[in-house]
Amino acid sequence: TLQQFKSLFGRDNLGLIYFDAHPDAKLSSSKLHARWMAESIKEGLVLRDRVLLLGCRAEEMGEESQFLVQNKIALMRAHDFCTNPREQWELALYNILAKWQKPLVHISIDIDVLDPSEAPGTLHRSSGGMRLAEHLLPALKVISQSGVKVVSMDLVEINPDLDPTENEIHPGITVNSTMTLIRELAALFGKE
């Protein structure tokens, strides 16, 4: 997605906002999903000073933490959302984005950013995540009002087969959370 984004919109002003329980910055991994963010920076697909990771809580203490620090990746952990007053984290998020000088932005949302109680249908569950209504949707609203221009987005790692609440008659919690998220994304960013 980011290579297509880059070819369409150029090379000088590309930002990345990604919601994920994991930083996906493990360059030594053979799995693309574990290193895509680091490779995006390394390959120059996004500007390293315009990358923001939201909701992280499961980075490895070695390679991934080192990559985040060395590349000065802006980071707001799930803990920041879950333990601080909403006004505080909204202001912190807005202040980070205000420094970006209105770039074009790709938003990537890995469903595992949500707490497993709201999205158990994903391979890499991690407890202590963001809540959809309390954290993720308000954060997206701040982004929509910040002046950045969202030109593309993706929503990944949704696997309803792993959701124990899914059955033949009713969609599970993960599908319900995903559909709510898609509706809100369309309402917030579909006009642009």
Secondary structure by P-SEA (a helix, b strand, c coil): caaaaaaaccccbbbbbbbccccccccccccccccaaaaaaaacccccccbbbcccccccccaaaaaaaaaccccccaaaaacccaaaaaaaaaaaaaaccccbbbbbbccccccccccccccccccccccccccaaaaaaaaaacccccccccccccccccccccccccccaaaaaaaaaaaaaaaacccc
